[in-house]
Amino acid sequence: MIPLAPLLTQIKENLEQLSEVLLRERTALATATPDDILQLASEKKTLLDNIDAANAKRQSMLIKFGILDAKNPSDEDFFKWLDKQPNLDEVKGLVSECNGLLDRCKRENNTNAQILATLQKRNKEMFEMLQGHNRKNKVYTSSGGTRPISSKHTLGRA
């Protein structure tokens, strides 16, 4: 019998931890705590590396036992094989849980990415405004054209 359950349990635990880190990251983004954000990014990288390593080990194990093609390993082939196995209910349950956790982590990560993009855009606009380089703020010239507001009129010079 192929020892898939321990690997899938490890992947599941890492995905659960990743979900917790992503929720903490959202809180850190809301409070704009740079040190916390960097620490959480490091934790995410470690967890993702662990998941990748366990998944690579699972894939090589499945190739070794002839379940996956060595030249073109496919998760689809694994799922087809797994569906045909009557005595691997625990493994089937773990795979299902891992897939659900993976989807949740993807949603949480995408939400955090959107928050981060919004914060970056806002910070860039505020920085440009302070420098007087905001390309959106233009004045009309006597000839009817437009030009950026002079940097002589920035908040930083007040």
CYANA upper distance limits for C-alpha pairs under 8 A (distance plus 0.5 A):
  2 ILE  CA     61 MET  CA      8.41
  2 ILE  CA     65 PHE  CA      8.34
  3 PRO  CA      7 LEU  CA      8.07
  4 LEU  CA      8 LEU  CA      6.62
  4 LEU  CA     58 ARG  CA      7.44
  4 LEU  CA     91 VAL  CA      7.30
  5 ALA  CA      9 THR  CA      6.44
  5 ALA  CA     90 GLU  CA      7.67
  5 ALA  CA     91 VAL  CA      6.03
  5 ALA  CA     94 LEU  CA      7.84
  6 PRO  CA     10 GLN  CA      6.69
  7 LEU  CA     11 ILE  CA      6.76
  7 LEU  CA     54 ALA  CA      6.67
  7 LEU  CA     55 ASN  CA      8.29
  7 LEU  CA     58 ARG  CA      7.28
  8 LEU  CA     12 LYS  CA      6.52
  8 LEU  CA     54 ALA  CA      8.49
  8 LEU  CA     91 VAL  CA      7.97
  8 LEU  CA     94 LEU  CA      6.66
  8 LEU  CA     95 VAL  CA      7.38
  8 LEU  CA     98 CYS  CA      8.04
  9 THR  CA     13 GLU  CA      6.66
  9 THR  CA     94 LEU  CA      7.30
 10 GLN  CA     14 ASN  CA      6.72
 10 GLN  CA     51 ILE  CA      8.45
 10 GLN  CA     54 ALA  CA      7.93
 11 ILE  CA     15 LEU  CA      6.63
 11 ILE  CA     50 ASN  CA      8.35
 11 ILE  CA     51 ILE  CA      6.02
 11 ILE  CA     54 ALA  CA      7.11
 11 ILE  CA     55 ASN  CA      8.09
 11 ILE  CA     98 CYS  CA      7.59
 12 LYS  CA     16 GLU  CA      6.70
 12 LYS  CA     94 LEU  CA      7.86
 12 LYS  CA     97 GLU  CA      7.66
 12 LYS  CA     98 CYS  CA      5.78
 12 LYS  CA    101 LEU  CA      7.94
 13 GLU  CA     17 GLN  CA      6.75
 14 ASN  CA     18 LEU  CA      6.53
 14 ASN  CA     47 LEU  CA      6.47
 14 ASN  CA     48 LEU  CA      8.39
 14 ASN  CA     50 ASN  CA      7.82
 14 ASN  CA     51 ILE  CA      7.01
 15 LEU  CA     19 SER  CA      6.65
 15 LEU  CA     47 LEU  CA      8.25
 15 LEU  CA     51 ILE  CA      8.19
 15 LEU  CA     98 CYS  CA      7.75
 15 LEU  CA    101 LEU  CA      6.62
 15 LEU  CA    102 LEU  CA      7.10
 15 LEU  CA    105 CYS  CA      7.83
 16 GLU  CA     20 GLU  CA      6.96
 16 GLU  CA    101 LEU  CA      7.35
 17 GLN  CA     21 VAL  CA      6.73
 17 GLN  CA     47 LEU  CA      8.16
 18 LEU  CA     22 LEU  CA      6.62
 18 LEU  CA     44 LYS  CA      6.82
 18 LEU  CA     47 LEU  CA      6.94
 18 LEU  CA     48 LEU  CA      8.39
 18 LEU  CA    105 CYS  CA      7.50
 19 SER  CA     23 LEU  CA      6.86
 19 SER  CA    101 LEU  CA      8.24
 19 SER  CA    104 ARG  CA      7.90
 19 SER  CA    105 CYS  CA      5.91
 19 SER  CA    108 GLU  CA      7.92
 20 GLU  CA     24 ARG  CA      6.80
 21 VAL  CA     25 GLU  CA      6.49
 21 VAL  CA     40 LEU  CA      6.94
 21 VAL  CA     43 GLU  CA      7.85
 21 VAL  CA     44 LYS  CA      7.33
 22 LEU  CA     26 ARG  CA      6.77
 22 LEU  CA     40 LEU  CA      8.47
 22 LEU  CA     44 LYS  CA      8.39
 22 LEU  CA    105 CYS  CA      7.91
 22 LEU  CA    108 GLU  CA      6.83
 22 LEU  CA    109 ASN  CA      6.94
 22 LEU  CA    112 ASN  CA      8.07
 23 LEU  CA     27 THR  CA      7.06
 23 LEU  CA    108 GLU  CA      7.86
 24 ARG  CA     28 ALA  CA      6.72
 24 ARG  CA     40 LEU  CA      8.18
 25 GLU  CA     29 LEU  CA      6.57
 25 GLU  CA     36 ASP  CA      8.29
 25 GLU  CA     37 ILE  CA      6.69
 25 GLU  CA     40 LEU  CA      6.72
 25 GLU  CA    112 ASN  CA      7.92
 26 ARG  CA     30 ALA  CA      6.73
 26 ARG  CA    112 ASN  CA      6.34
 27 THR  CA     31 THR  CA      6.84
 28 ALA  CA     32 ALA  CA      6.27
 28 ALA  CA     33 THR  CA      5.97
 28 ALA  CA     34 PRO  CA      8.25
 28 ALA  CA     36 ASP  CA      6.71
 28 ALA  CA     37 ILE  CA      6.44
 29 LEU  CA     33 THR  CA      7.17
 29 LEU  CA     37 ILE  CA      7.45
 29 LEU  CA    112 ASN  CA      8.32
 29 LEU  CA    115 ILE  CA      7.90
 29 LEU  CA    116 LEU  CA      7.55
 33 THR  CA     37 ILE  CA      6.75
 34 PRO  CA     38 LEU  CA      6.71
 35 ASP  CA     39 GLN  CA      6.71
 36 ASP  CA     40 LEU  CA      6.56
 37 ILE  CA     41 ALA  CA      6.61
 38 LEU  CA     42 SER  CA      6.82
 39 GLN  CA     43 GLU  CA      6.86
 40 LEU  CA     44 LYS  CA      6.59
 41 ALA  CA     45 LYS  CA      6.73
 42 SER  CA     46 THR  CA      6.82
 43 GLU  CA     47 LEU  CA      6.72
 44 LYS  CA     48 LEU  CA      6.55
 45 LYS  CA     49 ASP  CA      6.54
 46 THR  CA     50 ASN  CA      6.74
 47 LEU  CA     51 ILE  CA      6.71
 48 LEU  CA     52 ASP  CA      6.58
 49 ASP  CA     53 ALA  CA      6.61
 50 ASN  CA     54 ALA  CA      6.67
 51 ILE  CA     55 ASN  CA      6.54
 52 ASP  CA     56 ALA  CA      6.53
 53 ALA  CA     57 LYS  CA      6.68
 54 ALA  CA     58 ARG  CA      6.65
 55 ASN  CA     59 GLN  CA      6.60
 56 ALA  CA     60 SER  CA      6.64
 57 LYS  CA     61 MET  CA      6.56
 58 ARG  CA     62 LEU  CA      6.71
 59 GLN  CA     63 ILE  CA      6.73
 59 GLN  CA     68 LEU  CA      8.20
 59 GLN  CA     73 PRO  CA      8.02
 60 SER  CA     64 LYS  CA      6.54
 61 MET  CA     65 PHE  CA      6.82
 62 LEU  CA     66 GLY  CA      6.76
 62 LEU  CA     67 ILE  CA      5.70
 62 LEU  CA     68 LEU  CA      6.16
 63 ILE  CA     67 ILE  CA      6.23
 63 ILE  CA     68 LEU  CA      5.21
 63 ILE  CA     69 ASP  CA      6.64
 63 ILE  CA     70 ALA  CA      6.18
 63 ILE  CA     73 PRO  CA      8.02
 67 ILE  CA     77 ASP  CA      8.12
 67 ILE  CA     78 PHE  CA      7.34
 67 ILE  CA     81 TRP  CA      7.67
 68 LEU  CA     72 ASN  CA      8.18
 68 LEU  CA     73 PRO  CA      5.72
 68 LEU  CA     74 SER  CA      7.22
 68 LEU  CA     77 ASP  CA      7.02
 68 LEU  CA     78 PHE  CA      7.20
 69 ASP  CA     73 PRO  CA      5.50
 69 ASP  CA     74 SER  CA      8.13
 73 PRO  CA     77 ASP  CA      8.18
 74 SER  CA     78 PHE  CA      7.17
 75 ASP  CA     79 PHE  CA      6.67
 76 GLU  CA     80 LYS  CA      6.72
 77 ASP  CA     81 TRP  CA      6.66
 78 PHE  CA     82 LEU  CA      6.51
 79 PHE  CA     83 ASP  CA      6.60
 80 LYS  CA     84 LYS  CA      7.18
 81 TRP  CA     85 GLN  CA      7.25
 82 LEU  CA     88 LEU  CA      8.07
 82 LEU  CA     92 LYS  CA      7.63
 88 LEU  CA     92 LYS  CA      6.69
 89 ASP  CA     93 GLY  CA      6.60
 90 GLU  CA     94 LEU  CA      6.72
 91 VAL  CA     95 VAL  CA      6.59
 92 LYS  CA     96 SER  CA      6.70
 93 GLY  CA     97 GLU  CA      6.66
 94 LEU  CA     98 CYS  CA      6.51
 95 VAL  CA     99 ASN  CA      6.63
 96 SER  CA    100 GLY  CA      6.77
 97 GLU  CA    101 LEU  CA      6.61
 98 CYS  CA    102 LEU  CA      6.44
 99 ASN  CA    103 ASP  CA      6.73
100 GLY  CA    104 ARG  CA      6.80
101 LEU  CA    105 CYS  CA      6.59
102 LEU  CA    106 LYS  CA      6.67
103 ASP  CA    107 ARG  CA      6.81
104 ARG  CA    108 GLU  CA      6.68
105 CYS  CA    109 ASN  CA      6.45
106 LYS  CA    110 ASN  CA      6.57
107 ARG  CA    111 THR  CA      6.68
108 GLU  CA    112 ASN  CA      6.74
109 ASN  CA    113 ALA  CA      6.60
110 ASN  CA    114 GLN  CA      6.72
111 THR  CA    115 ILE  CA      6.80
112 ASN  CA    116 LEU  CA      6.56
113 ALA  CA    117 ALA  CA      6.57
114 GLN  CA    118 THR  CA      6.68
115 ILE  CA    119 LEU  CA      6.71
116 LEU  CA    120 GLN  CA      6.58
117 ALA  CA    121 LYS  CA      6.61
118 THR  CA    122 ARG  CA      6.64
119 LEU  CA    123 ASN  CA      6.55
120 GLN  CA    124 LYS  CA      6.53
121 LYS  CA    125 GLU  CA      6.71
122 ARG  CA    126 MET  CA      6.68
123 ASN  CA    127 PHE  CA      6.54
124 LYS  CA    128 GLU  CA      6.63
125 GLU  CA    129 MET  CA      6.60
125 GLU  CA    134 ASN  CA      7.50
126 MET  CA    130 LEU  CA      6.76
127 PHE  CA    131 GLN  CA      6.74
128 GLU  CA    132 GLY  CA      6.37
128 GLU  CA    133 HIS  CA      5.47
128 GLU  CA    134 ASN  CA      5.39
129 MET  CA    133 HIS  CA      6.71
129 MET  CA    134 ASN  CA      5.80
129 MET  CA    154 THR  CA      7.75
129 MET  CA    155 LEU  CA      8.29
130 LEU  CA    154 THR  CA      6.38
130 LEU  CA    155 LEU  CA      6.01
130 LEU  CA    156 GLY  CA      6.19
131 GLN  CA    151 SER  CA      7.28
131 GLN  CA    154 THR  CA      6.73
131 GLN  CA    155 LEU  CA      8.18
131 GLN  CA    156 GLY  CA      7.26
132 GLY  CA    149 ILE  CA      7.38
132 GLY  CA    150 SER  CA      7.26
132 GLY  CA    151 SER  CA      5.13
132 GLY  CA    152 LYS  CA      8.28
132 GLY  CA    153 HIS  CA      7.62
132 GLY  CA    154 THR  CA      5.58
132 GLY  CA    155 LEU  CA      8.35
133 HIS  CA    148 PRO  CA      7.92
133 HIS  CA    149 ILE  CA      8.19
133 HIS  CA    151 SER  CA      7.44
134 ASN  CA    148 PRO  CA      8.03
135 ARG  CA    148 PRO  CA      6.74
136 LYS  CA    148 PRO  CA      8.34
137 ASN  CA    148 PRO  CA      6.66
137 ASN  CA    149 ILE  CA      6.74
138 LYS  CA    146 THR  CA      6.53
138 LYS  CA    147 ARG  CA      5.81
138 LYS  CA    148 PRO  CA      4.79
138 LYS  CA    149 ILE  CA      5.83
139 VAL  CA    146 THR  CA      5.96
139 VAL  CA    147 ARG  CA      6.16
139 VAL  CA    148 PRO  CA      6.80
139 VAL  CA    149 ILE  CA      6.66
140 TYR  CA    144 GLY  CA      6.31
140 TYR  CA    145 GLY  CA      6.06
140 TYR  CA    146 THR  CA      4.95
140 TYR  CA    147 ARG  CA      7.06
141 THR  CA    145 GLY  CA      5.79
141 THR  CA    146 THR  CA      6.18
141 THR  CA    147 ARG  CA      7.49
149 ILE  CA    153 HIS  CA      7.89
150 SER  CA    154 THR  CA      8.29
152 LYS  CA    157 ARG  CA      7.52
153 HIS  CA    157 ARG  CA      7.48
153 HIS  CA    158 ALA  CA      8.30
154 THR  CA    158 ALA  CA      7.39
